[in-house]
Amino acid sequence: MSRKFAAFVATMVALAAIGGWMMASAVAQMDRPHASAATTKPSVSPSGAPTSAPTPSGTPSSTVSTTGKPVPPNPTTSVAAGKKVLFFTFDDGPDPTWTPQVLSTLAKYGAHATFFELGQMQDEHPGLRDQVLAAGNTIGSHSISHPQLTKLGAAQRHHQIFDGPRSTCFRPPYGATNAKVRADIKAAGMVQVLWDVDPRDWARPGTSAIVHNILTHAKSGRIILMHDGGGNRAQTVAALNQVLPILKAQGYTFPAMNCQQR
């Protein structure tokens, strides 16, 4: 074989190899899946947290109910961070005998509270609602007539929630709630408010038992359940007179929750 012919063969072999490599690369590129919105992962910060900024603590954003009304944020979040606070709440009023005594006791110690009132009691004693508000307290809805909402049909449940006292806060009677109750509360433009401490004053276990229960379980940010209606509340008033000065000496303050009248 001549030297020129050998060089020609080597050149042809090299060109064939380059062509084969280019074809393989093109086929591989065609087989690679394209990036899409459905398959692209969201970017993350170095710590692994989403890059979108979270809602600042203490200022949760409102959501929108099914009726288009904004649902207010948690009514306890307006208190400045670092403060020792307890939220006293009173259910089943307003009562002409006990509500004024509760108001007087609260005022004595510079305390405020939230009163979850019944629509039928407001109708019977309309002036008491104004007294509660005038003293710097707030009012939440406790339905119209205190039924167990989880046992009602849709129409009755809707009536008890939508047509009760006008507020942005709602406490279901007995604390009985489920998905349907919560959905109706939200649709009415309210938030559900339960409690953290139940000293069982409604059962009248004795003043000392109520006091012991509250002092044992008191912790900043907790909601305490008490009653200014639904029966004789002498033990409730007496217990309130005892716990407020003790808790105040421990550095607690007693604001009303942010339950707006609508």
NUZAKOL-582841 format. One record per atom (N, C-alpha, C, CB): residue in one letter; z, x, y. Coordinates in steps of 0.001 Angstrom, whole numbers, plus 500000, padded with zeros to 6 digits. Glycine has a CB too. Example, Ala and Ser with C-alpha at 12.3 -4.5 7.8 and 13.67 -1.06 7.14 Angstrom:
A507800513190494310A507800512300495500A507800513200496700A509046511308495527S507080512850497750S507140513670498940S507870512900500030S505725514084499402
***
This chain:
M500000500872498797M500000500000500000M500000500898501240M501259499020500013S499087500544502197S499010501363503404S500214501131504295S497727501067504173R500455502101505173R501613502015506083R501463500816507034R501763503336506902K500258500507507518K500040499368508428K500294498036507734K498611499394508982F499823497932506462F500013496676505722F501504496426505468F499235496713504376A502238497490505124A503682497349504877A504403496868506127A504285498686504407A504029497395507287A504666496952508541A504367495493508833A504197497816509715F503119495086508526F502745493669508733F503576492744507866F501256493453508432V503771493095506582V504573492272505659V506012492174506146V504538492858504228A506580493281506607A507969493270507093A508125492367508301A508426494684507446T507130492389509180T507187491538510376T507150490059510009T506027491867511322M506274489710509048M506164488310508625M507462487814507971M504989488144507648V508069488677507165V509346488300506515V510415488034507560V509823489412505544A510477488876508593A511485488718509647A511275487417510415A511443489911510615L510016487106510729L509715485860511450L510099484637510627L508224485797511812A509851484716509314A510207483590508435A511719483382508407A509680483832507001A512470484460508392A513942484354508372A514465483727509655A514581485740508174I513872484146510804I514311483589512092I513988482111512163I513649484332513268G512817481730511697G512440480306511710G513343479464510843G511011480137511251G513708479991509680G514607479248508803G515968479049509430G514756479958507482W516449480059510132W517773479956510795W517760478909511910W518195481329511377M516669478900512695M516543477922513789M516477476513513250M515302478211514636M515771476293512149M515673474948511563M517024474490511044M514635474923510426A517759475377510395A519088475013509873A520036474649510995A519679476160509050S519964475384512110S520830475091513252S520525473734513840S520684476159514319A519221473409513928A518828472105514477A519320470970513609A517315472019514624V519198471126512280V519670470076511364V521172469901511488V519296470411509906A521893471012511591A523354470926511725A523738470214513002A523986472320511698Q523020470479514097Q523325469842515369Q523093468335515296Q522480470453516485M522039467925514582M521733466499514443M522796465791513639M520374466301513791D523409466462512649D524400465825511782D525769465741512432D524507466577510479R526063466427513547R527378466443514173R527617465131514903R527511467635515141P528774464430514702P529026463147515382P529190463342516875P530274462469514809H528709462338517664H528820462402519122H530191461928519565H527722461559519792A530767462527520614A532038462084521171A531844460736521822A532594463106522184S532833459836521680S532770458509522290S534131458130522807S532264457458521291A534204457030523599A535484456572524140A536425456163523032A535277455411525101A535865455683521925A536710455201520836A537326456348520056A535910454314519900T536658457496520017T537180458588519197T537847459677520021T536071459189518380T537666459667521338T538267460698522174T539759460452522336T537584460747523543K540576461458522074K542018461323522236K542388461476523701K542768462359521379P543407460733524172P543827460909525569P544424462284525771P544843459829525978S544221462818526973S544792464126527268S546298464032527378S544201464699528556V546975465098527024V548431465131527091V548864466355527864V549056465127525681S550052466276528392S550616467412529103S551120468426528090S551755466967530055P551497469622528527P551979470640527582P553166470185526751P552354471885528327S553967469265527288S555145468817526544S554800467759525515S556191468279527495G553554467282525538G553160466236524610G553290464859525191G553965466323523375A553829464735526415A553981463435527047A552662463019527672A555101463462528105P552366461705527751P551131461256528389P551055461768529819P551034459724528366T549841462055530271T549689462596531608T549897461545532676T548335463217531762S549816460258532329S550063459221533325S551537459197533664S549598457838532819A551854458990534944A553248459039535388A554002457803534929A553326459168536912P555228457931534394P556011456771533983P556571456047535192P557143457188533049T556970454784534980T557624454028536045T558966454662536345T557796452537535655P559305454913537616P560589455540537944P561762454748537393P560734455689539449S562771455442536927S563963454795536401S564645453976537484S564930455831535828G565057452767537107G565763451903538049G564850451028538879G566597452727538955T563548451214538759T562625450365539509T561506449886538595T562044451123540725P561855449129537543P560825448676536613P559835447759537313P561457447956535417S558570447882536933S557562447031537547S557630445635536959S556160447623537360S557285444630537760S557284443262537299S556052443007536449S557340442292538479T556176442106535501T555030441644534736T554644440266535256T555342441608533203V553573439732534725V553114438423535172V553262437434534038V551652438479535662S553824436271534324S554034435258533313S552726434545533004S555098434259533766T552762433663531999T551555432936531615T551113431946532679T551780432211530312T551976431620533621T551590430714534695T551123431478535932T552756429799535055G551091432796535839G550663433603536975G551788434014537891G549652432866537757K553017433554537624K554158433928538452K554660435312538053K555290432884538327P555031436160539013P555584437464538637P556956437305538004P555672438389539859V557176438021536917V558485437996536254V559323439113536859V558352438164534686P560493438804537399P561299439822538074P561805440879537102P562476439173538788P562111442073537613P562647443123536755P564088442824536360P562562444478537456N564629443670535515N566022443525535087N566935443391536304N566455444731534218P567727442319536371P568516442080537590P569667443041537809P569055440709537563T569951443933536851T571048444883537036T570572446239537539T571797445063535739T569265446428537755T568754447761538060T568763448107539539T567372447889537545S569184447192540394S569178447475541827S570392448288542272S569123446180542603V571336448530541363V572535449305541706V572202450788541692V573699449000540722A572693451510542673A572408452938542776A572930453686541557A573023453517544053A572162454661541120A572546455455539953A573833456219540239A571417456431539559G574657456359539208G575885457124539346G577105456295539689G575703458155540375K576922455055540106K578060454209540443K578646453566539186K577643453127541452K579960453396539198K580622452697538102K580642451206538446K582080453252537860V579864450443537710V579748449022538015V579982448182536768V578374448711538613L580524447002536998L580636445983535952L580108444680536530L582122445825535445F579368443957535722F578786442697536165F579543441535535529F577279442630535812F580382440873536330F581083439681535853F580161438474536000F582418439462536636T580131437652534960T579317436441534988T580163435255534526T578051436599534094F579868434088535078F580642432876534767F579682431742534423F581564432473535966D579918431149533262D579023430119532741D579623428714532844D578679430422531295D578741427736532772D579047426313532554D579499425550533788D580097426195531524G579594426190534939G579965425472536158G578738424926536861G580745426382537101P578943424556538123P580181424706538910P581175423582538613P579858424729540417D582442423940538607D583514422992538320D584418422880539553D584335423436537063P584765421661539981P585542421501541219P586955422076541141P585627420045541572T587495422228539947T588832422805539801T588787424321539677T589529422211538588W587937424838538802W588006426246538436W587090427155539242W587685426390537004T585926426679539650T585027427536540429T585674428027541723T583741426786540752P586340427163542517P586997427669543727P588083428706543432P587602426518544497Q588800428559542315Q589835429535541968Q589218430882541578Q590706429000540818V588104430843540860V587404432079540517V586887432759541788V586234431791539540L586323431967542694L585810432526543946L586931433168544761L585117431435544774S588078432523544802S589211433063545554S589698434377544957S590356432051545589T589731434452543627T590184435673542961T589208436813543183T590368435429541466L587927436523543087L586916437549543337L587043438093544758L585503436982543108A587201437192545730A587290437604547130A588523438468547375A587320436378548044K589603438199546667K590845438945546851K590650440437546566K591939438378545945Y589755440749545635Y589552442145545232Y588187442695545659Y589698442270543727G587530442001546570G586235442466547047G585166442493545972G586376443824547630A585272441571545026A584336441524543895A583339440386544069A585099441361542565H582197440531543436H581195439476543395H580771439262541948H579971439828544291A580104438169541698A579717437833540328A578450436996540348A580854437077539599T577951436728539158T576786435858538985T577222434637538190T575609436608538267F576900433462538708F577319432205538095F576102431544537442F577974431254539153F576143431437536119F575064430779535393F575420429295535270F574838431435533977E574794428506536125E575199427115536300E574304426150535535E575196426758537766L574883424999535237L574162423909534581L573598422965535634L575086423143533602G572395422487535401G571765421587536346G572562420317536565G570392421244535880Q573123419751535509Q573871418502535656Q575168418712536423Q574170417902534290M575778419890536303M576985420186537063M576650420423538534M577703421409536475Q575537421050538823Q575106421199540209Q574875419835540853Q573830422046540287D574274418919540096D574004417587540635D575298416836540932D573147416783539659E576307417019540083E577579416323540266E578409416931541392E578373416345538974H578255418239541632H579072418930542638H578170419809543507H580190419791541958P577315419208544311P576313419976545066P576903420971546063P575417419032545801G578071420690546617G578644421602547604G579117422914547018G579780420942548297L579463422922545727L579982424141545109L578921425226544993L580542423831543741R577687424838544766R576602425819544708R576533426609546022R575246425117544426D576639425887547116D576578426554548418D577777427471548631D576508425518549542Q578952427070548132Q580138427921548262Q579965429233547499Q581384427179547755V579388429139546311V579153430337545499V578248431315546239V578529429959544140L577168430807546789L576208431659547483L576778432195548796L574919430888547750A577512431359549513A578060431773550806A579054432916550656A578732430594551496A579690433020549498A580667434089549258A580012435391548811A581673433647548213G578667435432548785G577968436660548430G577683436819546953G578750437814548888N577838435734546207N577543435775544777N576110435294544531N578558434906543981T575667435378543293T574340434878542949T574448433845541841T573412436031542522I573371433077541679I573360431986540702I572176432160539759I573295430605541410G572445432004538477G571410431979537455G571385430611536802G571641433084536402S570322430330536083S570205429051535385S570799429159533985S568730428603535311H571507428108533587H572076428019532242H571582426752531551H573623428037532297S570403426291531972S569754425071531494S570283423855532255S569978424895529975I569884422690531833I570322421455532491I571629420951531889I569238420372532377S571682420870530559S572839420213529927S573441421002528764S572436418852529435H573119422279528643H573745423171527657H573388422841526199H575241423119527821P572135422550525872P571785422374524462P571467423725523817P570581421414524319Q571407423746522495Q570952424944521805Q569426424905521805Q571536425033520338L568828425734522612L567386425647522854L566560425915521614L566989426612523929T567061426712520702T566301427043519500T566161425852518559T566960428193518772K566913424786518798K566830423594517958K566038422464518600K568211423108517628L565502422701519782L564769421653520500L563275421750520240L565041421743522002G562607420610520412G561157420601520371G560603421233521635G560626419174520202A559311421455521637A558671422175522740A558878421471524077A557183422332522469A558722420150524116A558824419417525380A560243419463525938A558386417965525187Q561235419252525079Q562624419278525539Q563033420682525966Q563561418770524440R562612421679525203R562934423069525555R562324423424526911R562421424046524462H561084423031527110H560402423288528381H561154422627529536H558945422777528329H561603421401529341H562327420667530387H563636421365530740H562607419224529936Q564390421788529744Q565681422429529980Q565530423763530717Q566405422648528656I564448424471530457I564245425778531076I563580425664532437I563410426662530172F562534424869532532F561751424794533769F562420423940534848F560376424240533470D563214422955534456D563747421997535428D565235422172535708D563501420603534943G565814423275535270G567218423552535542G567398424197536900G567802424443534463P568560424785537164P568810425459538434P567725426481538745P570173426138538411R567339426557540009R566243427420540425R566736428851540631R565597426885541712S566275429754539803S566708431144539871S565670432007539177S568112431333539226T565801433308539355T564949434235538611T565636434732537345T564563435419539491C566873434274537093C567635434683535908C567959433458535060C568940435424536314F567877433612533758F568180432503532849F569019433011531681F566875431837532333R570116432307531425R570952432615530261R570899431432529299R572430432926530686P570340431616528115P570283430509527156P571676430131526666P569393430879525966P571985428827526621P573301428395526117P573576428960524731P573383426861526077Y574818429351524498Y575289429950523247Y574630431316522975Y575014428997522078G573803431781523883G573045433006523614G571978432806522563G573974434107523179A571669431545522270A570700431229521216A569286431387521756A570916429792520675T568563432335521197T567219432614521701T566294432989520554T567252433738522752N565017432848520796N563991433296519855N562705433523520642N563773432252518695A561620433780519956A560371434105520642A559884432960521525A559300434462519629K560043431718521076K559582430575521867K560437430399523122K559611429290521022V561731430572522991V562627430461524153V562296431549525161V564118430560523721R562147432776524689R561831433883525602R560481433681526285R561834435213524845A559530433132525551A558207432889526143A558288431848527255A557210432427525063D559078430794527049D559230429768528078D559963430316529299D559978428558527517I560980431129529075I561717431739530184I560775432586531022I562894432595529662K559961433385530355K559013434241531071K557968433407531806K558325435210530099A557484432361531162A556476431505531791A557028430802533025A555964430471530793A558333430569533046A558976429931534200A559260430931535318A560275429255533771G558878432193535121G559092433202536159G560502433745536186G558764432632537497M561189433739535035M562567434203534961M562701435297533909M563514433038534647V563834435976533938V564174436937532891V565409436433532156V564417438363533485Q565462436713530874Q566617436329530068Q567748437310530297Q566252436265528573V568955436787530531V570138437619530749V571205437193529751V570662437499532223L571591438097528863L572664437810527909L573940438517528388L572270438272526453W574644439213527511W575889439879527927W576207440991526950W577074438869528008D577141441865527366D577595442974526526D579017442762526016D577517444279527300V579849442080526812V581261441891526467V581586440400526488V582190442673527452D582088439905525378D582510438505525280D584007438462524979D581698437744524176P584867438288525981P586312438254525745P586801436929525178P587040438542527023R585858436029524865R586159434740524222R587107433879525041R586755434972522852D586974433942526352D587838433099527187D587554431624526955D587650433439528668W586330431317526491W585974429929526219W586849429314525129W584513429839525819A587398430163524237A588249429678523147A589719429631523538A588077430556521924R590053430061524758R591424430104525271R592375430807524293R591923428683525552P592112432111524012P592948432854523065P594246433365523664P592179434009522516G594462433132524953G595622433653525661G595177434674526691G596630434276524681T595875434688527828T595494435584528917T595504437046528486T596426435393530097S596538437458527747S596651438863527342S595498439280526431S597986439104526634A595050438377525574A593940438693524675A592649438878525467A593764437584523618I592437438044526468I591240438168527307I591271439488528069I591134436977528296V592441439805528645V592588441055529403V592336442259528505V593994441149530033H592946442267527333H592791443393526409H591334443582526010H593650443182525161N590642442497525745N589244442576525322N588376443183526421N588718441184524941I588575442747527649I587762443264528759I588040444743528996I588033442466530045L589324445112529075L589675446502529376L589250447452528251L591183446622529617T589277446960527023T588890447795525883T587398448088525884T589281447119524575H586610447113526309H585161447252526202H584464447534527529H584589446014525605A585230447662528612A584620447920529913A583941449289529917A585677447839531036K582678449294530330K581899450518530465K580832450266531509K581271450959529101S580582451256532340S579679451060533473S578339450467533047S579451452377534187G577903449460533790G576632448803533541G576713447609532632G575691449761532976R577883447354532052R577990446242531106R578149444897531817R579167446469530166I577672443865531127I577756442491531624I578866441780530860I576387441736531465I579806441196531599I580968440539530992I580795439033531094I582293440988531677L580941438344529977L580799436897529903L582148436212530100L580184436487528560M582223435311531099M583402434472531294M582926433074531678M584357435070532391H583854432169531930H583487430774532183H584296430183533325H583681429938530925D583594429431534186D584288428672535240D584112427178535034D583769429074536633G583582426798533885G583402425387533560G583548425168532066G582033424888534039G583394423935531636G583451423617530214G584841423408529661G582802424685529455G585842423264530503G587193423046530010G588219423695530917G587335423580528598N589456423734530448N590548424340531215N590361425862531267N591932423979530588R590221426410532465R589970427841532611R591119428568533309R588688428060533382A592330428065533117A593502428711533707A593669430121533164A594767427887533435Q593436430323531860Q593568431657531277Q592511432612531843Q593452431582529746T591326432092532101T590250432912532671T590638433422534055T588937432106532750V591150432517534881V591543432894536245V592693433892536210V591946431647537062A593662433658535339A594810434568535233A594362435944534757A595871433996534273A593469435981533772A592979437264533258A592192438001534329A592105437052532010L591394437281535092L590608437899536160L591524438537537195L589691436860536829N592637437878537496N593613438419538441N594236439714537943N594701437400538708Q594279439896536641Q594877441112536082Q593870442253535930Q595497440805534735V592657441941535473V591718443021535169V591062443607536421V590647442517534228L590818442791537424L590105443305538601L590846444447539301L589872442182539586P592159444327539577P592825445472540226P592893446711539345P594223445085540635I593021446528538038I593063447685537133I591719448404537131I593436447244535696L590647447648536983L589310448239536940L588923448839538294L588278447185536519K589352448186539350K589074448711540691K589750450061540874K589548447723541779A590988450207540373A591702451479540465A591020452566539643A593143451307540003Q590256452171538651Q589516453123537826Q588180453515538453Q589281452539536445G587891452957539612G586670453334540323G585500452403540157G586259454654539897Y585724451262539513Y584632450314539306Y584399449455540555Y584930449417538094T583145449079540746T582796448047541725T582173446890540972T581821448596542828F582088445753541634F581696444519540949F580626443787541761F582928443601540722P579379444214541638P578308443552542379P577787442334541636P577169444523542642A577166441436542381A576429440338541762A575085440871541292A576244439141542754M574563440285540241M573240440675539777M572176440133540733M572993440164538336N571021440780540678N569925440414541571N569175439211540995N568959441614541781C569788438044541132C569175436787540669C568818435966541918C570155435975539699Q567543435927542212Q567089435272543444Q566952433770543253Q565753435862543902Q567290433031544302Q567099431579544287Q565642431285544603Q568049430867545307R565030430385543858R563616430078544054R563425428726544726R562882430103542723
***
